């Protein structure tokens, strides 16, 4: 689900819930903006996690790619785990 679709879905749910309770439209808009910001923060959190994971994996992947280019088994990385 895209950010726009999620936002519209969230906004429709909020409209339904708060319209039934008699809250003002300003409250509905404020809550939908907060929902979008929380969604963007969650995406940023995932991005930082993936960035850290791939940064950690990069030297090992480079070693295995070099092994394949030399027509050697990439499993050789298991013999020297502390060299990278």
DSSP file (Angstrom, degrees, kcal/mol; ACC not computed):
  #  RESIDUE AA STRUCTURE BP1 BP2  ACC     N-H-->O    O-->H-N    N-H-->O    O-->H-N    TCO  KAPPA ALPHA  PHI   PSI    X-CA   Y-CA   Z-CA
    1    1 A X              0   0    0      0, 0.0     2,-0.0     0, 0.0     0, 0.0   0.000 360.0 360.0 360.0 129.8    0.0    0.0    0.0
    2    2 A X     >  -     0   0    0      1,-0.1     4,-2.7     4,-0.0     5,-0.2  -0.221 360.0-107.1 -75.1 168.5    1.5    3.4   -1.0
    3    3 A X  H  > S+     0   0    0      2,-0.2     4,-2.8     1,-0.2     5,-0.2   0.913 121.1  49.7 -62.1 -42.4    1.8    6.3    1.4
    4    4 A X  H  > S+     0   0    0      2,-0.2     4,-2.7     1,-0.2     5,-0.2   0.933 112.7  46.0 -63.9 -45.5   -1.0    8.1   -0.4
    5    5 A X  H  > S+     0   0    0      1,-0.2     4,-2.5     2,-0.2    -2,-0.2   0.910 114.4  48.3 -63.4 -41.3   -3.3    5.1   -0.3
    6    6 A X  H  X S+     0   0    0     -4,-2.7     4,-2.9     2,-0.2    -2,-0.2   0.903 111.7  50.1 -64.7 -40.7   -2.5    4.5    3.4
    7    7 A X  H  X S+     0   0    0     -4,-2.8     4,-3.1     2,-0.2    -2,-0.2   0.933 112.3  46.2 -63.4 -46.1   -3.1    8.2    4.2
    8    8 A X  H  X S+     0   0    0     -4,-2.7     4,-2.6     2,-0.2    -2,-0.2   0.903 113.4  49.6 -64.1 -40.4   -6.5    8.2    2.4
    9    9 A X  H  X S+     0   0    0     -4,-2.5     4,-2.2    -5,-0.2    -2,-0.2   0.931 113.7  46.0 -61.6 -46.1   -7.4    4.9    4.2
   10   10 A X  H  X S+     0   0    0     -4,-2.9     4,-2.8     1,-0.2    -2,-0.2   0.919 112.4  50.8 -62.7 -44.3   -6.4    6.4    7.5
   11   11 A X  H  X S+     0   0    0     -4,-3.1     4,-2.9     1,-0.2    -2,-0.2   0.902 109.8  49.9 -62.2 -41.7   -8.2    9.6    6.8
   12   12 A X  H  X S+     0   0    0     -4,-2.6     4,-2.2     2,-0.2    -1,-0.2   0.902 112.1  47.5 -64.4 -40.7  -11.4    7.8    5.9
   13   13 A X  H  X S+     0   0    0     -4,-2.2     4,-2.5     2,-0.2    -2,-0.2   0.935 113.7  47.7 -63.9 -45.4  -11.2    5.7    9.1
   14   14 A X  H  X S+     0   0    0     -4,-2.8     4,-3.1     1,-0.2     5,-0.4   0.918 110.8  51.7 -63.2 -43.2  -10.6    8.8   11.2
   15   15 A X  H  X S+     0   0    0     -4,-2.9     4,-2.4     1,-0.2     5,-0.3   0.931 112.0  46.8 -57.8 -45.7  -13.5   10.6    9.5
   16   16 A X  H  X S+     0   0    0     -4,-2.2     4,-1.2    -5,-0.2    -2,-0.2   0.915 116.8  42.6 -63.7 -43.5  -15.8    7.8   10.2
   17   17 A X  H  X S+     0   0    0     -4,-2.5     4,-0.9     2,-0.2    -2,-0.2   0.943 121.4  37.9 -70.0 -48.5  -14.8    7.4   13.8
   18   18 A X  H  X>S+     0   0    0     -4,-3.1     5,-2.1     1,-0.2     4,-0.6   0.800 111.1  58.1 -79.9 -27.3  -14.7   11.1   14.7
   19   19 A X  H ><5S+     0   0    0     -4,-2.4     3,-0.6    -5,-0.4    -1,-0.2   0.880 105.9  51.9 -65.7 -35.1  -17.7   12.1   12.7
   20   20 A X  H 3<5S+     0   0    0     -4,-1.2    -1,-0.2    -5,-0.3    -2,-0.2   0.818 110.3  48.4 -68.5 -29.7  -19.7    9.7   14.7
   21   21 A X  H 3<5S-     0   0    0     -4,-0.9    -1,-0.2    -5,-0.1    -2,-0.2   0.493 113.9-116.5 -90.6  -3.3  -18.4   11.2   17.9
   22   22 A X  T <<5 +     0   0    0     -3,-0.6    -3,-0.2    -4,-0.6    -2,-0.1   0.683  57.9 155.9  81.1  18.1  -19.2   14.8   16.8
   23   23 A X      < -     0   0    0     -5,-2.1    -1,-0.2     1,-0.1     2,-0.1  -0.343  46.9 -96.1 -75.2 161.8  -15.6   16.1   16.8
   24   24 A X     >  -     0   0    0      1,-0.1     4,-1.4    -2,-0.1     3,-0.4  -0.343  24.9-116.9 -76.6 157.4  -14.6   19.0   14.6
   25   25 A X  H  > S+     0   0    0      1,-0.2     4,-2.5     2,-0.2     5,-0.2   0.806 114.4  63.4 -61.4 -29.5  -13.0   18.7   11.2
   26   26 A X  H  > S+     0   0    0      1,-0.2     4,-2.5     2,-0.2    -1,-0.2   0.908 101.8  50.0 -61.4 -41.1   -9.9   20.4   12.5
   27   27 A X  H  > S+     0   0    0     -3,-0.4     4,-2.3     2,-0.2    -1,-0.2   0.893 109.7  51.2 -63.2 -40.3   -9.4   17.5   14.9
   28   28 A X  H  X S+     0   0    0     -4,-1.4     4,-2.0     2,-0.2    -2,-0.2   0.931 112.1  45.5 -64.0 -46.4   -9.8   15.0   12.0
   29   29 A X  H  X S+     0   0    0     -4,-2.5     4,-2.2     2,-0.2    -2,-0.2   0.908 112.1  52.1 -64.5 -42.8   -7.2   16.9    9.8
   30   30 A X  H  X S+     0   0    0     -4,-2.5     4,-2.1     1,-0.2    -1,-0.2   0.923 110.7  47.6 -59.8 -45.3   -4.8   17.1   12.7
   31   31 A X  H  X S+     0   0    0     -4,-2.3     4,-2.0     1,-0.2    -1,-0.2   0.863 110.3  51.8 -66.0 -35.7   -5.0   13.4   13.4
   32   32 A X  H  X S+     0   0    0     -4,-2.0     4,-2.0     2,-0.2    -1,-0.2   0.883 109.1  50.3 -69.8 -36.2   -4.5   12.5    9.8
   33   33 A X  H  X S+     0   0    0     -4,-2.2     4,-2.3     2,-0.2    -2,-0.2   0.912 110.1  50.4 -65.4 -42.2   -1.4   14.7    9.6
   34   34 A X  H  X S+     0   0    0     -4,-2.1     4,-2.3     1,-0.2    -2,-0.2   0.901 108.8  52.8 -61.5 -40.4    0.0   13.0   12.7
   35   35 A X  H  X S+     0   0    0     -4,-2.0     4,-2.0     2,-0.2    -2,-0.2   0.906 109.3  48.6 -62.0 -42.2   -0.8    9.6   11.1
   36   36 A X  H  X S+     0   0    0     -4,-2.0     4,-2.5     2,-0.2    -2,-0.2   0.919 111.1  50.0 -64.4 -43.7    1.2   10.5    7.9
   37   37 A X  H  X S+     0   0    0     -4,-2.3     4,-2.3     1,-0.2    -2,-0.2   0.888 110.5  49.9 -63.8 -38.8    4.2   11.7   10.0
   38   38 A X  H  X S+     0   0    0     -4,-2.3     4,-1.9     2,-0.2    -1,-0.2   0.884 110.4  50.9 -65.9 -37.6    4.2    8.5   12.0
   39   39 A X  H  X S+     0   0    0     -4,-2.0     4,-2.0     2,-0.2    -2,-0.2   0.925 111.0  47.5 -64.4 -45.6    4.1    6.5    8.8
   40   40 A X  H  X S+     0   0    0     -4,-2.5     4,-2.4     1,-0.2    -2,-0.2   0.897 110.3  52.8 -63.7 -40.2    7.0    8.4    7.3
   41   41 A X  H  X S+     0   0    0     -4,-2.3     4,-2.1     1,-0.2    -1,-0.2   0.883 108.1  51.6 -62.5 -38.1    9.0    8.0   10.5
   42   42 A X  H  X S+     0   0    0     -4,-1.9     4,-2.0     2,-0.2    -1,-0.2   0.896 109.1  49.4 -65.2 -40.6    8.4    4.3   10.3
   43   43 A X  H  X S+     0   0    0     -4,-2.0     4,-2.4     2,-0.2    -2,-0.2   0.914 110.5  50.8 -64.3 -42.8    9.7    4.1    6.8
   44   44 A X  H  X S+     0   0    0     -4,-2.4     4,-2.4     1,-0.2    -2,-0.2   0.885 107.8  53.8 -61.7 -38.6   12.8    6.1    7.8
   45   45 A X  H  X S+     0   0    0     -4,-2.1     4,-1.9     1,-0.2    -1,-0.2   0.918 109.4  47.4 -62.5 -43.8   13.3    3.6   10.6
   46   46 A X  H  X S+     0   0    0     -4,-2.0     4,-2.6     1,-0.2     5,-0.2   0.907 110.0  53.8 -62.9 -41.1   13.2    0.7    8.2
   47   47 A X  H  X S+     0   0    0     -4,-2.4     4,-2.6     1,-0.2    -2,-0.2   0.925 108.3  48.7 -60.4 -45.8   15.6    2.5    5.9
   48   48 A X  H  X S+     0   0    0     -4,-2.4     4,-2.2     1,-0.2    -1,-0.2   0.885 111.5  50.5 -62.9 -38.5   18.2    3.1    8.7
   49   49 A X  H  X S+     0   0    0     -4,-1.9     4,-2.3     2,-0.2    -2,-0.2   0.926 112.3  45.3 -65.3 -45.1   17.9   -0.6    9.6
   50   50 A X  H  X S+     0   0    0     -4,-2.6     4,-2.9     2,-0.2     5,-0.3   0.902 111.3  54.0 -64.9 -39.7   18.5   -1.8    6.1
   51   51 A X  H  X S+     0   0    0     -4,-2.6     4,-2.1    -5,-0.2    -2,-0.2   0.920 110.5  46.2 -60.5 -44.3   21.3    0.6    5.6
   52   52 A X  H  X S+     0   0    0     -4,-2.2     4,-1.9     2,-0.2    -1,-0.2   0.909 113.6  49.2 -64.4 -42.6   23.1   -0.7    8.7
   53   53 A X  H  X S+     0   0    0     -4,-2.3     4,-2.0     1,-0.2    -2,-0.2   0.943 114.0  43.7 -64.2 -48.1   22.5   -4.3    7.7
   54   54 A X  H  X S+     0   0    0     -4,-2.9     4,-1.6     1,-0.2    -1,-0.2   0.840 111.2  55.0 -69.9 -31.6   23.8   -3.9    4.2
   55   55 A X  H  < S+     0   0    0     -4,-2.1     4,-0.5    -5,-0.3    -1,-0.2   0.894 110.2  47.2 -64.4 -38.7   26.8   -1.8    5.4
   56   56 A X  H  < S+     0   0    0     -4,-1.9     4,-0.4     1,-0.2     3,-0.3   0.880 115.8  44.8 -68.0 -38.2   27.7   -4.7    7.7
   57   57 A X  H >X S+     0   0    0     -4,-2.0     4,-2.3     1,-0.2     3,-0.5   0.714  90.0  88.6 -79.0 -21.6   27.3   -7.3    4.9
   58   58 A X  H 3X S+     0   0    0     -4,-1.6     4,-2.6     1,-0.2     5,-0.2   0.854  86.3  46.8 -53.1 -50.0   29.2   -5.3    2.2
   59   59 A X  H 3> S+     0   0    0     -4,-0.5     4,-2.1    -3,-0.3    -1,-0.2   0.885 114.0  49.2 -63.6 -34.9   32.8   -6.6    2.8
   60   60 A X  H <> S+     0   0    0     -3,-0.5     4,-2.3    -4,-0.4    -1,-0.2   0.897 111.6  48.4 -68.6 -40.4   31.6  -10.2    3.1
   61   61 A X  H  X S+     0   0    0     -4,-2.3     4,-2.5     2,-0.2    -2,-0.2   0.899 110.2  51.9 -66.1 -40.1   29.6   -9.9   -0.2
   62   62 A X  H  X S+     0   0    0     -4,-2.6     4,-2.4    -5,-0.2    -2,-0.2   0.919 109.5  50.1 -61.5 -42.5   32.6   -8.3   -1.9
   63   63 A X  H  X S+     0   0    0     -4,-2.1     4,-2.2     1,-0.2    -2,-0.2   0.932 111.9  46.8 -60.7 -46.2   34.9  -11.2   -0.8
   64   64 A X  H  X S+     0   0    0     -4,-2.3     4,-2.1     1,-0.2    -1,-0.2   0.880 111.0  52.0 -66.3 -36.8   32.4  -13.8   -2.0
   65   65 A X  H  X S+     0   0    0     -4,-2.5     4,-2.3     2,-0.2    -1,-0.2   0.911 109.9  49.5 -63.8 -41.3   32.0  -12.0   -5.4
   66   66 A X  H  X S+     0   0    0     -4,-2.4     4,-1.7     1,-0.2    -2,-0.2   0.892 108.8  53.2 -64.2 -39.0   35.8  -11.9   -5.8
   67   67 A X  H  <>S+     0   0    0     -4,-2.2     5,-3.1     1,-0.2    -1,-0.2   0.916 109.3  48.2 -61.2 -43.3   35.9  -15.6   -5.0
   68   68 A X  H ><5S+     0   0    0     -4,-2.1     3,-1.6     3,-0.2    -2,-0.2   0.902 108.8  53.5 -65.4 -41.0   33.3  -16.4   -7.7
   69   69 A X  H 3<5S+     0   0    0     -4,-2.3    -1,-0.2     1,-0.3    -2,-0.2   0.841 109.1  49.2 -63.1 -31.6   35.3  -14.2  -10.2
   70   70 A X  T 3<5S-     0   0    0     -4,-1.7    -1,-0.3    -5,-0.2    -2,-0.2   0.370 118.8-116.2 -85.1   5.2   38.4  -16.3   -9.4
   71   71 A X  T < 5S+     0   0    0     -3,-1.6     2,-0.3     1,-0.2    -3,-0.2   0.882  74.5 128.8  58.7  42.0   36.3  -19.4   -9.9
   72   72 A X      < -     0   0    0     -5,-3.1    -1,-0.2    -6,-0.1     2,-0.2  -0.852  69.6 -88.1-119.4 158.6   36.7  -20.4   -6.3
   73   73 A X    >   -     0   0    0     -2,-0.3     3,-1.6     1,-0.2     4,-0.1  -0.477  24.1-144.8 -71.1 131.3   34.0  -21.4   -3.8
   74   74 A X  G >  S+     0   0    0      1,-0.3     3,-1.7    -2,-0.2    -1,-0.2   0.679  92.6  80.8 -66.9 -15.2   32.5  -18.4   -2.0
   75   75 A X  G >   +     0   0    0      1,-0.3     3,-2.0     2,-0.2     4,-0.3   0.603  66.5  88.4 -66.5  -9.1   32.2  -20.7    1.1
   76   76 A X  G X>  +     0   0    0     -3,-1.6     3,-1.4     1,-0.3     4,-0.7   0.690  68.1  78.8 -61.7 -16.6   35.9  -20.0    1.7
   77   77 A X  G <4 S+     0   0    0     -3,-1.7     3,-0.5     1,-0.3    -1,-0.3   0.786  82.5  64.7 -61.9 -25.9   34.7  -17.0    3.7
   78   78 A X  G <4 S+     0   0    0     -3,-2.0     3,-0.5     1,-0.2    -1,-0.3   0.743  95.5  57.9 -69.7 -22.5   33.9  -19.4    6.5
   79   79 A X  T <4 S+     0   0    0     -3,-1.4    -1,-0.2    -4,-0.3    -2,-0.2   0.778 116.8  30.2 -78.4 -26.4   37.6  -20.3    6.9
   80   80 A X    ><  +     0   0    0     -4,-0.7     3,-1.2    -3,-0.5     4,-0.3  -0.469  66.2 150.6-131.3  61.7   38.7  -16.7    7.6
   81   81 A X  G >  S+     0   0    0     -3,-0.5     3,-0.5     1,-0.2    -1,-0.1   0.765  74.0  53.3 -69.1 -23.1   35.8  -14.8    9.3
   82   82 A X  G 3  S+     0   0    0      1,-0.2    -1,-0.2    -3,-0.1    -2,-0.0   0.506  90.0  77.1 -90.9  -1.9   38.1  -12.4   11.2
   83   83 A X  G <         0   0    0     -3,-1.2    -1,-0.2     1,-0.2    -2,-0.1   0.647 360.0 360.0 -82.6 -13.4   40.0  -11.2    8.2
   84   84 A X    <         0   0    0     -3,-0.5    -1,-0.2    -4,-0.3    -2,-0.1   0.458 360.0 360.0 -98.5 360.0   37.3   -8.8    6.9
